[in-house]
Amino acid sequence: VIDGGTGGRLRRLYNLKSQMGGKTGTTNNNSDGWFMSFTPTLVAGCWVGGDEPTIHFDQMTYGQGASMALPIHGLFYQKIYADSKINYTDNGVFDIPADFDPCHDMQRYSPDFYRNTDPVIDSEGIDDIFN
């Protein structure tokens, strides 16, 4: 979500350049929002919410993790980069093995009903789906 999703604001608004992955999250009633991220040398998370579910935003625009937690997260990273005592830099690179295959052995983790099955088309069109 950092380079092409809800976390993209980290790059645009906070000028974060390091290799990074992340995930935003929001509860159904917009009472909790979070943002989690990882770089080659740091894992960080930020949660924003109230103790009671009745404390919440009325709109997803303000209540989502990308709106509530991500700005705090961005400021956190900026402070880490700026603090020379911490010696944290944004030039870390993930060490990905040359033979890494993210799709290797996916069958092992698939639900049983997906294993050894071919896709089945049992209707001719959209009208058949709703009849």
Contact map, one row per residue, 1 for C-alpha under 8 A:
11111111000000000000111100000000000000000000000000000000000000000000000000000000000000000000000000000000000000000000000000000000000
11111111111000000001110000000000000000000000000000000000000000000000000000000000000000000000000000000000000000000000000000000000000
11111011001000000000000000000000000000000000000000000000000000000000000000000000000000000000000000000000000000000000000000000000000
11111111000000000000000000000000000000000000000000000000000000000000000000000000000000000000000000000000000000000000000000000000000
11111111000000000000000000000000000000000000000000000000000000000000000000000000000000000000000000000000000000000000000000000000000
11011111100000000000000100000000000000000000000000000000000000000100000000000000000000000000000000000000000000000000000000000000000
11111111110000000000011100000000000000000000000000000000000000000100010000000000000000000000000000000000000000000000000000000000000
11111111111100000000000000000000000000000000000000000000000000000000000000000000000000000000000000000000000000000000000000000000000
01000111111111000000000000000000000000000000000000000000000000000000010000000000000000000000000000000000000000000000000000000000000
01000011111111110000000000000000000000000000000000000000000000000000011001000000000000000000000000000000000000000000000000000000000
01100001111111111000000000000000000000000000000000000000000000000000000000000000000000000000000000000000000000000000000000000000000
00000001111111110000000000000000000000000000000000000000000000000000000000000000000000000000000000000000000000000000000000000000000
00000000111111100000000000000000000000000000000000000000000000000000000000000000000000000000000000000000000000000000000000000000000
00000000111111110000000000000000000000000000000000000000000000000000000001100100000000000000000000000000000000000000000000000000000
00000000011111111000000000000000000000000000000000000000000000000000000000000000000000000000000000000000000000000000000000000000000
00000000011101111100000000000000000000000000000000000000000000000000000001001100000000000100000000000000000000000000000000000000000
00000000001000111110000000000000000000000000000000000000000000000000000000000000000000000110000000000000000000000000000000000000000
00000000000000011111000000000000000000100000000000000000000000000000000000000000000000000111100000000000000000000000000000000000000
00000000000000001111100000000000000000110000000000000000000000000000000000000000000000000111110000000000000000000000000000000000000
01000000000000000111110000000000000011110000000000000000000000000000000000000000000000000000000000000000000000000000000000000000000
11000000000000000011111000000000000011100000000000000000000000000000000000000000000000000000000000000000000000000000000000000000000
11000010000000000001111100000000001111000000000000000000000000000000000000000000000000000000000000000000000000000000000000000000000
10000010000000000000111110000000001110000000000000000000000000000000000000000000000000000000000000000000000000000000000000000000000
10000110000000000000011111000000111100000000000000000000000000011100010000000000000000000000000000000000000000000000000000000000000
00000000000000000000001111100000111000000000000000000000000000011100000000000000000000000000000000000000000000000000000000000000000
00000000000000000000000111110111110000000000000000000000000000111000000000000000000000000000000000000000000000000000000000000000000
00000000000000000000000011111111100000000000000000000000000000010000000000000000000000000000000000000000000000000000000000000000000
00000000000000000000000001111110000000000000000000000000000000000000000000000000000000000000000000000000000000000000000000000000000
00000000000000000000000000111111000000000000000000001001110000000000000000000000000000000000000000000000000000000000000000000000000
00000000000000000000000001111111100000000000000000000001111100110000000000000000000000000000000000000000000000000000000000000000000
00000000000000000000000001111111100000000000000011001111100000100000000000000000000000000000000000000000000000000000000000000000000
00000000000000000000000001101111110000000000001111000001000000111000000000000000000000000000000000000000000000000000000000000000000
00000000000000000000000111100111111000000000001110000000000000111101100000000000000000000000000000000000000000000000000000000000000
00000000000000000000000111000001111100000000111100000000000000011101110000000000000000000000000000000000000000000000000000000000000
00000000000000000000011110000000111110000000111000000000000000001100110010000000000000000000000000000000000000000000000000000000000
00000000000000000000011100000000011111000011110000000000000000000000000000000000000000000000000000000000000000000000000000000000000
00000000000000000001111000000000001111100011100000000000000000000000000000000000000000000000000000000000000000000000000000000000000
00000000000000000001110000000000000111111111000000000000000000000000000000000000000000000000000000000000000000000000000000000000000
00000000000000000111100000000000000011111110000000000000000000000000000000000000000000000001010000000000000000000000000000000000000
00000000000000000011000000000000000001111100000000000000000000000000000000000000000000000001111000000000000000000000000000000000000
00000000000000000000000000000000000001111110000000000000000000000000000000000000000000000001000000000000000000000000000000000000000
00000000000000000000000000000000000001111111000000000000000000000000000000000000000000000000000000000000000000000000000000000000000
00000000000000000000000000000000000111101111100000000000000000000000000000000000000000000000000000000000000000000000000000000000000
00000000000000000000000000000000000111000111110000000000000000000000000000000000000000000000000000000000000000000000000000000000000
00000000000000000000000000000000011110000011111000000000000000000000000010000000000000000000000000000000000000000000000000000000000
00000000000000000000000000000000011100000001111100000000000000000000110110000000000000000000000000000000000000000000000000000000000
00000000000000000000000000000001111000000000111110000000000000000000100000000000000000000000000000000000000000000000000000000000000
00000000000000000000000000000001110000000000011111000000000000001001100000000000000000000000000000000000000000000000000000000000000
00000000000000000000000000000011100000000000001111100011000000000000000000000000000000000000000000000000000000000000000000000000000
00000000000000000000000000000011000000000000000111111011000000000000000000000000000000000000000000000000000000000000000000000000000
00000000000000000000000000000000000000000000000011111010000000000000000000000000000000000000000000000000000000000000000000000000000
00000000000000000000000000000000000000000000000001111110000000000000000000000000000000000000000000000000000000000000000000000000000
00000000000000000000000000001010000000000000000001111111000000000000000000000000000000000000000000000000000000000000000000000000000
00000000000000000000000000000010000000000000000000011111000000000000000000000000000000000000000000000000000000000000000000000000000
00000000000000000000000000000010000000000000000011111111100000000000000000000000000000000000000000000000000000000000000000000000000
00000000000000000000000000001111000000000000000011001111110000100000000000000000000000000000000000000000000000000000000000000000000
00000000000000000000000000001110000000000000000000000011111101100000000000000000000000000000000000000000000000000000000000000000000
00000000000000000000000000001100000000000000000000000001111101100000000000000000000000000000000000000000000000000000000000000000000
00000000000000000000000000000100000000000000000000000000111111100000000000000000000000000000000000000000000000000000000000000000000
00000000000000000000000000000100000000000000000000000000111111110000000000000000000000000000000000000000000000000000000000000000000
00000000000000000000000000000000000000000000000000000000001111110010000000000000000000000000000000000000000000000000000000000000000
00000000000000000000000000000000000000000000000000000000111111110011000000000000000000000000000000000000000000000000000000000000000
00000000000000000000000001000111100000000000000000000001111111111011000000000000000000000000000000000000000000000000000000000000000
00000000000000000000000111100101110000000000000000000000000111111111000000000000000000000000000000000000000000000000000000000000000
00000000000000000000000111000001111000000000000100000000000000111111110000000000000000000000000000000000000000000000000000000000000
00000110000000000000000110000000111000000000000000000000000000011111111000000000000000000000000000000000000000000000000000000000000
00000000000000000000000000000000000000000000000000000000000011111111111000000000000000000000000000000000000000000000000000000000000
00000000000000000000000000000000110000000000000100000000000001111111111100000000000000000000000000000000000000000000000000000000000
00000000000000000000000000000000111000000000011100000000000000001111111110000000000000000000000000000000000000000000000000000000000
00000010110000000000000100000000011000000000010000000000000000001111111111000000000000000000000000000000000000000000000000000000000
00000000010000000000000000000000000000000000000000000000000000000111111111100000000000000000000000000000000000000000000000000000000
00000000000000000000000000000000000000000000010000000000000000000001111111110000000000000000000000000000000000000000000000000000000
00000000000000000000000000000000001000000000110000000000000000000000111111111000000000000000000000000000000000000000000000000000000
00000000010001010000000000000000000000000000000000000000000000000000011111111100000000000000000000000000000000000000000000000000000
00000000000001000000000000000000000000000000000000000000000000000000001111111110000000000000000000000000000000000000000000000000000
00000000000000000000000000000000000000000000000000000000000000000000000111111111000000000000000000000000000000000000000000000000000
00000000000000010000000000000000000000000000000000000000000000000000000011111111100000000000000000000000000000000000000000000000000
00000000000001010000000000000000000000000000000000000000000000000000000001111111110000000000000000000000000000000000000000000000000
00000000000000000000000000000000000000000000000000000000000000000000000000111111111000000000000000000000000000000000000000000000000
00000000000000000000000000000000000000000000000000000000000000000000000000011111111001010000000000000000000000000000000000000000000
00000000000000000000000000000000000000000000000000000000000000000000000000001111111100111100000000000000000000000000000000000000000
00000000000000000000000000000000000000000000000000000000000000000000000000000111111100000000000000000000000000000000000000000000000
00000000000000000000000000000000000000000000000000000000000000000000000000000011111111110000000000000000000000000000000000000000000
00000000000000000000000000000000000000000000000000000000000000000000000000000000111111110000000000000000000000000000000000000000000
00000000000000000000000000000000000000000000000000000000000000000000000000000000001111100000000000000000000000000000000000000000000
00000000000000000000000000000000000000000000000000000000000000000000000000000001001111110000000000000000000000000000000000000000000
00000000000000000000000000000000000000000000000000000000000000000000000000000000101111111000000000000000000000000000000000000000000
00000000000000000000000000000000000000000000000000000000000000000000000000000001101101111100000000000000000000000000000000000000000
00000000000000000000000000000000000000000000000000000000000000000000000000000000100000111111000000000000000000000000000000000000000
00000000000000011110000000000000000000000000000000000000000000000000000000000000100000011111000000000000000000000000000000000000000
00000000000000001110000000000000000000000000000000000000000000000000000000000000000000001111100000000000000000000000000000000000000
00000000000000000110000000000000000000111000000000000000000000000000000000000000000000001111110000000000000000000000000000000000000
00000000000000000110000000000000000000010000000000000000000000000000000000000000000000000011111000000000000000000000000000000000000
00000000000000000010000000000000000000110000000000000000000000000000000000000000000000000001111100000000000000000000000000000000000
00000000000000000000000000000000000000010000000000000000000000000000000000000000000000000000111110000000000000000000000000000000000
00000000000000000000000000000000000000000000000000000000000000000000000000000000000000000000011111010000000000000000000000000000000
00000000000000000000000000000000000000000000000000000000000000000000000000000000000000000000001111110000000000000000000000000000000
00000000000000000000000000000000000000000000000000000000000000000000000000000000000000000000000111110000000000000000000000000000000
00000000000000000000000000000000000000000000000000000000000000000000000000000000000000000000000011111000000000000000000000000000000
00000000000000000000000000000000000000000000000000000000000000000000000000000000000000000000000111111100000000000000000000000000000
00000000000000000000000000000000000000000000000000000000000000000000000000000000000000000000000000111111000000000000000000000000000
00000000000000000000000000000000000000000000000000000000000000000000000000000000000000000000000000011111000000000000000000000000000
00000000000000000000000000000000000000000000000000000000000000000000000000000000000000000000000000001111110000000000000000000000000
00000000000000000000000000000000000000000000000000000000000000000000000000000000000000000000000000001111110000000000000000000000000
00000000000000000000000000000000000000000000000000000000000000000000000000000000000000000000000000000011111110000000000000000000000
00000000000000000000000000000000000000000000000000000000000000000000000000000000000000000000000000000011111111000000000000000000000
00000000000000000000000000000000000000000000000000000000000000000000000000000000000000000000000000000000111111000010000000000000000
00000000000000000000000000000000000000000000000000000000000000000000000000000000000000000000000000000000111111000000000000000000000
00000000000000000000000000000000000000000000000000000000000000000000000000000000000000000000000000000000111111100000000000000000000
00000000000000000000000000000000000000000000000000000000000000000000000000000000000000000000000000000000011111110110000000000000000
00000000000000000000000000000000000000000000000000000000000000000000000000000000000000000000000000000000000011111110000000000000000
00000000000000000000000000000000000000000000000000000000000000000000000000000000000000000000000000000000000001111110000000000000000
00000000000000000000000000000000000000000000000000000000000000000000000000000000000000000000000000000000000000111110100000000000000
00000000000000000000000000000000000000000000000000000000000000000000000000000000000000000000000000000000000001111111100000000000000
00000000000000000000000000000000000000000000000000000000000000000000000000000000000000000000000000000000001001111111100000000000000
00000000000000000000000000000000000000000000000000000000000000000000000000000000000000000000000000000000000000000111110000000000000
00000000000000000000000000000000000000000000000000000000000000000000000000000000000000000000000000000000000000001111111000000000000
00000000000000000000000000000000000000000000000000000000000000000000000000000000000000000000000000000000000000000001111100000000000
00000000000000000000000000000000000000000000000000000000000000000000000000000000000000000000000000000000000000000000111110000000000
00000000000000000000000000000000000000000000000000000000000000000000000000000000000000000000000000000000000000000000011111000000000
00000000000000000000000000000000000000000000000000000000000000000000000000000000000000000000000000000000000000000000001111110000000
00000000000000000000000000000000000000000000000000000000000000000000000000000000000000000000000000000000000000000000000111110000000
00000000000000000000000000000000000000000000000000000000000000000000000000000000000000000000000000000000000000000000000011111001100
00000000000000000000000000000000000000000000000000000000000000000000000000000000000000000000000000000000000000000000000011111101000
00000000000000000000000000000000000000000000000000000000000000000000000000000000000000000000000000000000000000000000000000111111100
00000000000000000000000000000000000000000000000000000000000000000000000000000000000000000000000000000000000000000000000000011111110
00000000000000000000000000000000000000000000000000000000000000000000000000000000000000000000000000000000000000000000000000001111111
00000000000000000000000000000000000000000000000000000000000000000000000000000000000000000000000000000000000000000000000000111111111
00000000000000000000000000000000000000000000000000000000000000000000000000000000000000000000000000000000000000000000000000101111111
00000000000000000000000000000000000000000000000000000000000000000000000000000000000000000000000000000000000000000000000000000111111
00000000000000000000000000000000000000000000000000000000000000000000000000000000000000000000000000000000000000000000000000000011111
